[in-house]
Amino acid sequence: MNKEDFDIYVVGSQKFSEGDDTQEVQTVGQYYQKDGKRYIGYREYDEENPNDFHSVLIEIDGEKAVMNHENTSTSLILEKGKRYLCAYETDYGMIQLGVFTRSFSSTLDDNGGELQIHYTLDIDSKLSSTNEIKIRVKRR
């Protein structure tokens, strides 16, 4: 499969003790398969500074996704039923996050599809947030 342009729709929601937050990204990106894994690549732009962006590359292998933010050192490992410690870059420096994936659902095929993941984040084993990410990929 070639790396042609695809419409990428991302909805990420977080539930904190202080409230909820939802972020949506609608962009054009790449979607392809290589060595039995699927890849989704796109750019997230800063709303306040449209010239500022970071690249996101998601590697999907079965019920596991590795989400890399390429302009930072942030990498999240999301695998159903497992907890990983991941490095996460903030404005204040690097922190270690515990990431536990509660559910993982994918309908991705050669034409696109949807990836939906529910997971929790913890800091020092204390729950920080409950999260959901939905990514829809559609051939242009």
Contacts in CASP RR format, 6 or more apart in sequence:
PFRMAT RR
TARGET T0000
AUTHOR 0000-0000-0000
METHOD contacts of the structure
MODEL  1
MNKEDFDIYVVGSQKFSEGDDTQEVQTVGQYYQKDGKRYIGYREYDEENP
NDFHSVLIEIDGEKAVMNHENTSTSLILEKGKRYLCAYETDYGMIQLGVF
TRSFSSTLDDNGGELQIHYTLDIDSKLSSTNEIKIRVKRR
1 32 0 8 1.000
1 33 0 8 1.000
1 110 0 8 1.000
2 32 0 8 1.000
3 30 0 8 1.000
3 31 0 8 1.000
3 32 0 8 1.000
4 30 0 8 1.000
4 139 0 8 1.000
4 140 0 8 1.000
5 28 0 8 1.000
5 29 0 8 1.000
5 30 0 8 1.000
5 140 0 8 1.000
6 28 0 8 1.000
6 29 0 8 1.000
6 30 0 8 1.000
6 31 0 8 1.000
6 112 0 8 1.000
6 137 0 8 1.000
6 138 0 8 1.000
6 139 0 8 1.000
6 140 0 8 1.000
7 26 0 8 1.000
7 27 0 8 1.000
7 28 0 8 1.000
7 29 0 8 1.000
7 136 0 8 1.000
7 137 0 8 1.000
7 138 0 8 1.000
7 139 0 8 1.000
7 140 0 8 1.000
8 25 0 8 1.000
8 26 0 8 1.000
8 27 0 8 1.000
8 28 0 8 1.000
8 29 0 8 1.000
8 31 0 8 1.000
8 40 0 8 1.000
8 41 0 8 1.000
8 42 0 8 1.000
8 135 0 8 1.000
8 136 0 8 1.000
8 137 0 8 1.000
9 24 0 8 1.000
9 25 0 8 1.000
9 26 0 8 1.000
9 134 0 8 1.000
9 135 0 8 1.000
9 136 0 8 1.000
9 137 0 8 1.000
9 138 0 8 1.000
10 23 0 8 1.000
10 24 0 8 1.000
10 25 0 8 1.000
10 26 0 8 1.000
10 42 0 8 1.000
10 133 0 8 1.000
10 134 0 8 1.000
10 135 0 8 1.000
11 22 0 8 1.000
11 23 0 8 1.000
11 24 0 8 1.000
11 133 0 8 1.000
11 134 0 8 1.000
12 22 0 8 1.000
12 23 0 8 1.000
12 24 0 8 1.000
12 131 0 8 1.000
12 132 0 8 1.000
12 133 0 8 1.000
12 134 0 8 1.000
13 20 0 8 1.000
13 21 0 8 1.000
13 22 0 8 1.000
13 23 0 8 1.000
13 131 0 8 1.000
13 132 0 8 1.000
13 133 0 8 1.000
14 20 0 8 1.000
14 21 0 8 1.000
14 22 0 8 1.000
14 129 0 8 1.000
14 130 0 8 1.000
14 131 0 8 1.000
15 129 0 8 1.000
15 130 0 8 1.000
15 131 0 8 1.000
16 128 0 8 1.000
16 129 0 8 1.000
25 42 0 8 1.000
25 44 0 8 1.000
27 42 0 8 1.000
27 43 0 8 1.000
27 44 0 8 1.000
27 45 0 8 1.000
28 42 0 8 1.000
28 140 0 8 1.000
29 40 0 8 1.000
29 41 0 8 1.000
29 42 0 8 1.000
29 43 0 8 1.000
30 39 0 8 1.000
30 40 0 8 1.000
30 41 0 8 1.000
30 42 0 8 1.000
31 38 0 8 1.000
31 39 0 8 1.000
31 40 0 8 1.000
31 41 0 8 1.000
31 112 0 8 1.000
31 137 0 8 1.000
32 38 0 8 1.000
32 39 0 8 1.000
33 39 0 8 1.000
33 110 0 8 1.000
36 61 0 8 1.000
37 59 0 8 1.000
37 60 0 8 1.000
37 61 0 8 1.000
38 59 0 8 1.000
38 60 0 8 1.000
38 61 0 8 1.000
38 108 0 8 1.000
39 57 0 8 1.000
39 58 0 8 1.000
39 59 0 8 1.000
39 60 0 8 1.000
40 56 0 8 1.000
40 57 0 8 1.000
40 58 0 8 1.000
40 60 0 8 1.000
40 115 0 8 1.000
40 135 0 8 1.000
40 137 0 8 1.000
41 55 0 8 1.000
41 56 0 8 1.000
41 57 0 8 1.000
41 58 0 8 1.000
42 55 0 8 1.000
42 56 0 8 1.000
43 53 0 8 1.000
43 54 0 8 1.000
43 55 0 8 1.000
43 56 0 8 1.000
44 53 0 8 1.000
44 54 0 8 1.000
44 55 0 8 1.000
44 56 0 8 1.000
45 52 0 8 1.000
45 53 0 8 1.000
46 52 0 8 1.000
46 53 0 8 1.000
53 71 0 8 1.000
54 69 0 8 1.000
54 70 0 8 1.000
54 71 0 8 1.000
54 72 0 8 1.000
55 69 0 8 1.000
55 70 0 8 1.000
55 71 0 8 1.000
56 67 0 8 1.000
56 68 0 8 1.000
56 69 0 8 1.000
56 70 0 8 1.000
57 67 0 8 1.000
57 68 0 8 1.000
57 70 0 8 1.000
58 65 0 8 1.000
58 66 0 8 1.000
58 67 0 8 1.000
58 68 0 8 1.000
58 115 0 8 1.000
58 135 0 8 1.000
59 65 0 8 1.000
59 66 0 8 1.000
59 68 0 8 1.000
60 106 0 8 1.000
60 108 0 8 1.000
60 115 0 8 1.000
62 106 0 8 1.000
63 79 0 8 1.000
63 80 0 8 1.000
63 104 0 8 1.000
63 106 0 8 1.000
64 77 0 8 1.000
64 78 0 8 1.000
64 79 0 8 1.000
64 80 0 8 1.000
64 104 0 8 1.000
65 77 0 8 1.000
65 78 0 8 1.000
65 79 0 8 1.000
65 104 0 8 1.000
65 115 0 8 1.000
65 117 0 8 1.000
66 75 0 8 1.000
66 76 0 8 1.000
66 77 0 8 1.000
66 78 0 8 1.000
67 75 0 8 1.000
67 76 0 8 1.000
67 78 0 8 1.000
68 74 0 8 1.000
68 75 0 8 1.000
69 75 0 8 1.000
69 89 0 8 1.000
72 89 0 8 1.000
73 87 0 8 1.000
73 89 0 8 1.000
73 94 0 8 1.000
74 86 0 8 1.000
74 87 0 8 1.000
74 88 0 8 1.000
74 89 0 8 1.000
75 86 0 8 1.000
75 87 0 8 1.000
76 84 0 8 1.000
76 86 0 8 1.000
76 88 0 8 1.000
76 97 0 8 1.000
76 99 0 8 1.000
77 84 0 8 1.000
77 86 0 8 1.000
77 99 0 8 1.000
78 99 0 8 1.000
78 101 0 8 1.000
78 104 0 8 1.000
78 117 0 8 1.000
78 119 0 8 1.000
79 101 0 8 1.000
79 104 0 8 1.000
80 101 0 8 1.000
80 102 0 8 1.000
80 103 0 8 1.000
80 104 0 8 1.000
81 100 0 8 1.000
81 101 0 8 1.000
81 102 0 8 1.000
82 100 0 8 1.000
82 101 0 8 1.000
83 98 0 8 1.000
83 99 0 8 1.000
83 100 0 8 1.000
84 98 0 8 1.000
84 99 0 8 1.000
85 96 0 8 1.000
85 97 0 8 1.000
85 98 0 8 1.000
85 99 0 8 1.000
86 96 0 8 1.000
86 97 0 8 1.000
86 98 0 8 1.000
86 99 0 8 1.000
87 94 0 8 1.000
87 95 0 8 1.000
87 96 0 8 1.000
87 97 0 8 1.000
88 94 0 8 1.000
88 95 0 8 1.000
88 96 0 8 1.000
88 97 0 8 1.000
95 123 0 8 1.000
96 123 0 8 1.000
97 121 0 8 1.000
97 122 0 8 1.000
97 123 0 8 1.000
97 128 0 8 1.000
98 121 0 8 1.000
98 122 0 8 1.000
98 123 0 8 1.000
98 125 0 8 1.000
99 119 0 8 1.000
99 120 0 8 1.000
99 121 0 8 1.000
100 119 0 8 1.000
100 120 0 8 1.000
100 122 0 8 1.000
101 117 0 8 1.000
101 118 0 8 1.000
101 119 0 8 1.000
102 118 0 8 1.000
102 119 0 8 1.000
102 120 0 8 1.000
103 116 0 8 1.000
103 117 0 8 1.000
103 118 0 8 1.000
104 116 0 8 1.000
104 117 0 8 1.000
104 118 0 8 1.000
105 114 0 8 1.000
105 115 0 8 1.000
105 116 0 8 1.000
105 117 0 8 1.000
106 113 0 8 1.000
106 114 0 8 1.000
106 115 0 8 1.000
106 116 0 8 1.000
107 113 0 8 1.000
107 114 0 8 1.000
107 115 0 8 1.000
108 114 0 8 1.000
108 115 0 8 1.000
108 137 0 8 1.000
111 139 0 8 1.000
112 137 0 8 1.000
112 138 0 8 1.000
112 139 0 8 1.000
113 136 0 8 1.000
113 137 0 8 1.000
113 138 0 8 1.000
114 134 0 8 1.000
114 135 0 8 1.000
114 136 0 8 1.000
114 137 0 8 1.000
115 133 0 8 1.000
115 134 0 8 1.000
115 135 0 8 1.000
115 137 0 8 1.000
116 132 0 8 1.000
116 133 0 8 1.000
116 134 0 8 1.000
116 135 0 8 1.000
117 132 0 8 1.000
117 133 0 8 1.000
118 130 0 8 1.000
118 131 0 8 1.000
118 132 0 8 1.000
119 130 0 8 1.000
119 131 0 8 1.000
119 132 0 8 1.000
119 133 0 8 1.000
120 127 0 8 1.000
120 128 0 8 1.000
120 129 0 8 1.000
120 130 0 8 1.000
120 131 0 8 1.000
121 127 0 8 1.000
121 128 0 8 1.000
121 129 0 8 1.000
121 131 0 8 1.000
122 128 0 8 1.000
END
